[in-house]
């Protein structure tokens, strides 16, 4: 799979998000691009609303949209599983599809599909929906799971960030980012002084501290700076 179509698909989605995004339009193009990149025959997105009910957000065809609505009606299928487990699921072959999802699995095979991958739409550790990718022939499956999950993540960002953000709000977010970066620079200076390192090595050390502690870079920087201030 060439990286050029992948890059183009994500570039288009990101360009839409930094403009004035229409979430329906962004998702329409996203599922279409996902099908093209993963060489799939159909792609669709389901998500749970505030009432807990599954609803269709976008689909590449009316036929696959009907399959998605059947999942919502029966509360069964790849999207239901992916939300419950918060991790990707996959099934291939009529026997596996029907034994796993019964009526929904039979509907998938009756529609001509022989395999499906589903990826969670994740936000802050919770799965709020699923992106389902369908193939008609197992030999046609060339999907990279990391790319499939990336499409699901971009879809989630498109949904969350579809509310217009003013320039003033964007500037406030930018100020927060600059403040976080200033804290990182301060922590680098502390590490460089304490450990007698140059600034490049100090930054590498800070990254290592964050990874070892399971922290974000900002959290690690705050800890380093805080420790210096507590010293007598």
CORTALIN-V494917 format. One record per pair of residues at least 4 apart in sequence whose ideal C-beta (glycine too) atoms are under 8 Angstrom apart, sorted by the first residue. I is the first residue (numbers start at 1). J is the second residue. D is the distance in whole Angstrom. If there is no record, write none. Layout:
i->I j->J d->D
i->I j->J d->D
This chain:
i->1 j->5 d->8
i->1 j->6 d->7
i->1 j->37 d->7
i->1 j->38 d->8
i->1 j->39 d->8
i->1 j->142 d->6
i->1 j->144 d->6
i->1 j->147 d->7
i->2 j->6 d->8
i->3 j->7 d->6
i->4 j->8 d->6
i->5 j->9 d->6
i->5 j->33 d->8
i->5 j->36 d->6
i->5 j->37 d->5
i->6 j->10 d->7
i->6 j->37 d->5
i->6 j->147 d->6
i->7 j->11 d->6
i->8 j->12 d->6
i->8 j->33 d->8
i->9 j->13 d->7
i->9 j->30 d->7
i->9 j->33 d->4
i->9 j->34 d->7
i->9 j->36 d->7
i->9 j->37 d->6
i->9 j->151 d->8
i->10 j->14 d->6
i->10 j->150 d->7
i->10 j->154 d->6
i->11 j->15 d->6
i->12 j->16 d->7
i->12 j->29 d->6
i->12 j->33 d->7
i->13 j->17 d->6
i->13 j->26 d->6
i->13 j->29 d->7
i->13 j->30 d->6
i->13 j->33 d->8
i->13 j->154 d->5
i->13 j->158 d->7
i->14 j->18 d->6
i->14 j->154 d->8
i->15 j->19 d->7
i->16 j->21 d->5
i->16 j->22 d->8
i->16 j->25 d->7
i->16 j->26 d->5
i->16 j->29 d->7
i->16 j->158 d->8
i->17 j->21 d->5
i->17 j->26 d->7
i->17 j->157 d->7
i->17 j->158 d->6
i->17 j->161 d->6
i->20 j->164 d->7
i->21 j->25 d->8
i->21 j->26 d->5
i->21 j->158 d->7
i->21 j->161 d->7
i->21 j->162 d->5
i->22 j->26 d->7
i->22 j->162 d->8
i->23 j->27 d->6
i->23 j->158 d->6
i->23 j->159 d->6
i->23 j->162 d->4
i->24 j->28 d->6
i->24 j->58 d->7
i->25 j->29 d->7
i->26 j->30 d->6
i->26 j->158 d->4
i->26 j->162 d->7
i->27 j->31 d->6
i->27 j->45 d->6
i->27 j->57 d->6
i->27 j->58 d->4
i->27 j->155 d->6
i->27 j->158 d->6
i->27 j->159 d->8
i->28 j->32 d->7
i->28 j->58 d->6
i->29 j->33 d->6
i->30 j->34 d->6
i->30 j->58 d->7
i->30 j->151 d->6
i->30 j->154 d->6
i->30 j->155 d->6
i->30 j->158 d->7
i->31 j->35 d->7
i->31 j->43 d->4
i->31 j->44 d->7
i->31 j->45 d->6
i->31 j->58 d->5
i->31 j->59 d->7
i->31 j->60 d->5
i->31 j->131 d->8
i->31 j->155 d->8
i->32 j->36 d->7
i->32 j->43 d->8
i->32 j->60 d->6
i->33 j->37 d->6
i->33 j->151 d->8
i->34 j->38 d->6
i->34 j->40 d->7
i->34 j->43 d->5
i->34 j->131 d->7
i->34 j->133 d->7
i->34 j->148 d->7
i->34 j->151 d->4
i->35 j->39 d->8
i->35 j->40 d->5
i->35 j->41 d->7
i->35 j->42 d->7
i->35 j->43 d->5
i->35 j->60 d->5
i->35 j->133 d->8
i->37 j->147 d->6
i->37 j->151 d->8
i->38 j->43 d->8
i->38 j->133 d->6
i->38 j->142 d->7
i->38 j->143 d->4
i->38 j->144 d->8
i->38 j->147 d->7
i->38 j->148 d->6
i->38 j->151 d->8
i->39 j->140 d->6
i->39 j->141 d->8
i->39 j->142 d->5
i->39 j->143 d->7
i->40 j->133 d->5
i->40 j->134 d->6
i->40 j->135 d->6
i->40 j->140 d->8
i->40 j->143 d->7
i->41 j->112 d->8
i->41 j->113 d->7
i->41 j->134 d->6
i->41 j->135 d->6
i->41 j->136 d->5
i->41 j->140 d->7
i->42 j->59 d->7
i->42 j->60 d->5
i->42 j->61 d->6
i->42 j->63 d->7
i->42 j->64 d->4
i->42 j->113 d->7
i->42 j->133 d->8
i->42 j->134 d->4
i->43 j->59 d->7
i->43 j->60 d->5
i->43 j->64 d->7
i->43 j->131 d->7
i->43 j->132 d->7
i->43 j->133 d->5
i->43 j->134 d->7
i->44 j->56 d->7
i->44 j->58 d->7
i->44 j->59 d->4
i->44 j->60 d->7
i->44 j->64 d->5
i->44 j->65 d->6
i->44 j->67 d->7
i->44 j->68 d->5
i->44 j->131 d->8
i->44 j->132 d->5
i->44 j->134 d->8
i->45 j->56 d->7
i->45 j->57 d->4
i->45 j->58 d->5
i->45 j->59 d->7
i->45 j->121 d->7
i->45 j->129 d->6
i->45 j->130 d->7
i->45 j->131 d->5
i->45 j->132 d->7
i->45 j->155 d->6
i->46 j->54 d->5
i->46 j->55 d->7
i->46 j->56 d->6
i->46 j->57 d->7
i->46 j->68 d->5
i->46 j->71 d->6
i->46 j->72 d->6
i->46 j->79 d->4
i->46 j->129 d->6
i->46 j->130 d->6
i->46 j->132 d->7
i->47 j->54 d->7
i->47 j->55 d->6
i->47 j->57 d->5
i->47 j->121 d->6
i->47 j->128 d->6
i->47 j->129 d->3
i->47 j->130 d->8
i->47 j->159 d->7
i->48 j->52 d->6
i->48 j->53 d->7
i->48 j->54 d->6
i->48 j->55 d->8
i->48 j->83 d->7
i->48 j->128 d->6
i->48 j->129 d->6
i->49 j->53 d->5
i->49 j->54 d->8
i->49 j->55 d->6
i->53 j->72 d->7
i->54 j->71 d->7
i->54 j->72 d->4
i->54 j->75 d->7
i->54 j->79 d->7
i->54 j->80 d->7
i->55 j->72 d->7
i->56 j->65 d->6
i->56 j->68 d->5
i->56 j->69 d->6
i->56 j->72 d->7
i->57 j->129 d->7
i->57 j->155 d->8
i->57 j->159 d->7
i->59 j->64 d->5
i->59 j->65 d->4
i->59 j->68 d->6
i->60 j->64 d->6
i->61 j->65 d->7
i->62 j->66 d->7
i->63 j->67 d->7
i->63 j->111 d->6
i->64 j->68 d->6
i->64 j->111 d->7
i->64 j->132 d->8
i->64 j->134 d->6
i->65 j->69 d->6
i->66 j->70 d->6
i->67 j->71 d->7
i->67 j->77 d->8
i->67 j->104 d->8
i->67 j->107 d->6
i->67 j->108 d->6
i->67 j->111 d->6
i->67 j->134 d->8
i->68 j->72 d->7
i->68 j->79 d->7
i->68 j->132 d->7
i->69 j->73 d->6
i->70 j->74 d->6
i->70 j->77 d->7
i->70 j->103 d->8
i->70 j->104 d->6
i->70 j->107 d->5
i->71 j->75 d->8
i->71 j->76 d->6
i->71 j->77 d->3
i->71 j->78 d->7
i->71 j->79 d->5
i->71 j->80 d->6
i->71 j->104 d->6
i->74 j->103 d->6
i->74 j->104 d->6
i->75 j->80 d->6
i->76 j->80 d->6
i->76 j->101 d->6
i->76 j->102 d->7
i->76 j->103 d->7
i->76 j->104 d->5
i->77 j->81 d->7
i->77 j->101 d->5
i->77 j->104 d->4
i->77 j->105 d->8
i->77 j->108 d->8
i->78 j->82 d->6
i->78 j->89 d->6
i->78 j->91 d->7
i->78 j->101 d->7
i->78 j->116 d->5
i->78 j->117 d->8
i->78 j->118 d->4
i->78 j->130 d->7
i->78 j->132 d->5
i->79 j->83 d->6
i->79 j->118 d->6
i->79 j->129 d->7
i->79 j->130 d->4
i->79 j->132 d->6
i->80 j->84 d->6
i->80 j->130 d->8
i->81 j->85 d->6
i->81 j->89 d->5
i->81 j->118 d->7
i->82 j->86 d->8
i->82 j->87 d->7
i->82 j->88 d->7
i->82 j->89 d->5
i->82 j->118 d->4
i->82 j->119 d->7
i->82 j->120 d->5
i->82 j->127 d->6
i->82 j->130 d->4
i->83 j->120 d->7
i->83 j->127 d->5
i->83 j->128 d->7
i->83 j->129 d->7
i->83 j->130 d->6
i->84 j->127 d->8
i->85 j->89 d->7
i->85 j->120 d->8
i->85 j->127 d->8
i->86 j->120 d->5
i->86 j->122 d->7
i->86 j->125 d->8
i->86 j->126 d->7
i->86 j->127 d->4
i->87 j->120 d->6
i->88 j->117 d->7
i->88 j->118 d->6
i->88 j->119 d->5
i->88 j->120 d->7
i->88 j->145 d->6
i->88 j->148 d->7
i->88 j->149 d->6
i->89 j->117 d->7
i->89 j->118 d->5
i->90 j->115 d->8
i->90 j->116 d->7
i->90 j->117 d->5
i->90 j->118 d->7
i->91 j->96 d->5
i->91 j->97 d->5
i->91 j->100 d->5
i->91 j->101 d->8
i->91 j->105 d->8
i->91 j->115 d->7
i->91 j->116 d->6
i->92 j->96 d->6
i->92 j->97 d->8
i->92 j->114 d->7
i->92 j->115 d->4
i->92 j->116 d->8
i->92 j->138 d->6
i->92 j->141 d->8
i->93 j->97 d->7
i->93 j->114 d->6
i->93 j->115 d->7
i->93 j->138 d->7
i->94 j->98 d->6
i->94 j->105 d->8
i->94 j->109 d->5
i->94 j->114 d->7
i->95 j->99 d->6
i->96 j->100 d->6
i->96 j->105 d->8
i->97 j->101 d->6
i->97 j->105 d->4
i->97 j->106 d->8
i->97 j->108 d->5
i->97 j->109 d->6
i->97 j->114 d->8
i->97 j->115 d->8
i->97 j->116 d->7
i->98 j->102 d->7
i->98 j->105 d->4
i->98 j->106 d->5
i->98 j->109 d->7
i->99 j->105 d->7
i->100 j->105 d->6
i->101 j->105 d->4
i->101 j->108 d->7
i->102 j->106 d->7
i->103 j->107 d->6
i->104 j->108 d->6
i->105 j->109 d->7
i->106 j->110 d->6
i->107 j->111 d->6
i->108 j->113 d->5
i->108 j->116 d->6
i->108 j->134 d->7
i->109 j->113 d->7
i->109 j->114 d->7
i->112 j->136 d->5
i->113 j->134 d->4
i->113 j->135 d->6
i->113 j->136 d->6
i->114 j->135 d->6
i->114 j->136 d->6
i->114 j->137 d->6
i->114 j->138 d->6
i->115 j->134 d->7
i->115 j->135 d->5
i->115 j->138 d->5
i->115 j->141 d->6
i->116 j->132 d->6
i->116 j->133 d->7
i->116 j->134 d->5
i->116 j->135 d->7
i->117 j->132 d->8
i->117 j->133 d->5
i->117 j->143 d->6
i->117 j->145 d->7
i->117 j->148 d->6
i->118 j->130 d->5
i->118 j->131 d->7
i->118 j->132 d->5
i->118 j->133 d->7
i->119 j->130 d->7
i->119 j->131 d->5
i->119 j->133 d->8
i->119 j->145 d->8
i->119 j->148 d->5
i->119 j->149 d->5
i->119 j->151 d->7
i->119 j->152 d->4
i->120 j->127 d->4
i->120 j->129 d->7
i->120 j->130 d->6
i->120 j->149 d->8
i->120 j->152 d->6
i->121 j->127 d->7
i->121 j->128 d->5
i->121 j->129 d->4
i->121 j->130 d->6
i->121 j->131 d->6
i->121 j->152 d->5
i->121 j->153 d->8
i->121 j->155 d->6
i->121 j->156 d->4
i->121 j->159 d->7
i->122 j->126 d->7
i->122 j->127 d->6
i->122 j->128 d->7
i->122 j->152 d->7
i->122 j->153 d->7
i->122 j->156 d->6
i->123 j->128 d->6
i->123 j->156 d->6
i->123 j->160 d->6
i->128 j->156 d->7
i->129 j->155 d->8
i->129 j->156 d->7
i->130 j->152 d->7
i->131 j->148 d->7
i->131 j->151 d->6
i->131 j->152 d->4
i->131 j->155 d->6
i->133 j->143 d->6
i->133 j->148 d->6
i->135 j->140 d->5
i->135 j->141 d->5
i->135 j->143 d->8
i->136 j->140 d->7
i->137 j->141 d->8
i->143 j->147 d->7
i->143 j->148 d->5
i->144 j->148 d->7
i->145 j->149 d->6
i->146 j->150 d->6
i->147 j->151 d->7
i->148 j->152 d->7
i->149 j->153 d->6
i->150 j->154 d->6
i->151 j->155 d->6
i->152 j->156 d->7
i->153 j->157 d->7
i->154 j->158 d->6
i->155 j->159 d->7
i->156 j->160 d->6
i->157 j->161 d->5
i->158 j->162 d->6
i->161 j->165 d->8
i->165 j->169 d->5
i->165 j->170 d->6
i->165 j->173 d->8
i->166 j->170 d->7
i->167 j->171 d->6
i->168 j->172 d->7
i->169 j->173 d->7
i->170 j->174 d->6
i->171 j->175 d->6
i->172 j->176 d->7
i->173 j->177 d->7
i->174 j->178 d->6
i->175 j->179 d->6
i->176 j->180 d->6
i->177 j->181 d->6
i->178 j->182 d->6
i->179 j->183 d->7
i->180 j->184 d->7
i->180 j->218 d->5
i->180 j->221 d->8
i->181 j->185 d->6
i->182 j->186 d->6
i->183 j->187 d->6
i->183 j->218 d->6
i->183 j->221 d->5
i->183 j->222 d->6
i->183 j->225 d->7
i->184 j->188 d->6
i->184 j->203 d->8
i->184 j->206 d->7
i->184 j->217 d->6
i->184 j->218 d->7
i->184 j->221 d->5
i->185 j->189 d->7
i->186 j->190 d->7
i->186 j->221 d->7
i->186 j->225 d->5
i->187 j->191 d->6
i->187 j->206 d->6
i->187 j->220 d->7
i->187 j->221 d->4
i->187 j->222 d->8
i->187 j->224 d->4
i->187 j->225 d->5
i->188 j->192 d->6
i->188 j->199 d->6
i->188 j->202 d->4
i->188 j->203 d->5
i->188 j->206 d->6
i->189 j->193 d->6
i->189 j->199 d->8
i->189 j->202 d->7
i->190 j->194 d->6
i->190 j->224 d->5
i->190 j->225 d->6
i->190 j->228 d->5
i->191 j->195 d->6
i->191 j->197 d->6
i->191 j->202 d->4
i->191 j->205 d->5
i->191 j->206 d->6
i->191 j->224 d->6
i->192 j->196 d->8
i->192 j->197 d->5
i->192 j->198 d->7
i->192 j->199 d->6
i->192 j->201 d->8
i->192 j->202 d->4
i->194 j->228 d->8
i->195 j->202 d->7
i->195 j->205 d->7
i->197 j->201 d->4
i->197 j->202 d->5
i->197 j->205 d->7
i->198 j->202 d->7
i->199 j->203 d->6
i->200 j->204 d->7
i->201 j->205 d->6
i->202 j->206 d->7
i->203 j->207 d->7
i->204 j->208 d->6
i->205 j->209 d->6
i->206 j->210 d->7
i->206 j->217 d->7
i->206 j->220 d->6
i->206 j->221 d->6
i->206 j->224 d->7
i->207 j->211 d->6
i->207 j->217 d->7
i->208 j->212 d->6
i->209 j->213 d->6
i->209 j->215 d->8
i->209 j->220 d->5
i->209 j->223 d->8
i->209 j->224 d->7
i->210 j->215 d->5
i->210 j->216 d->6
i->210 j->217 d->5
i->210 j->219 d->7
i->210 j->220 d->4
i->213 j->219 d->8
i->213 j->220 d->6
i->213 j->223 d->8
i->215 j->219 d->4
i->215 j->220 d->5
i->215 j->223 d->7
i->216 j->220 d->7
i->217 j->221 d->6
i->218 j->222 d->6
i->219 j->223 d->6
i->220 j->224 d->6
i->221 j->225 d->6
i->222 j->226 d->6
i->223 j->227 d->6
i->224 j->228 d->7
i->225 j->229 d->7
i->226 j->230 d->6
i->227 j->231 d->7
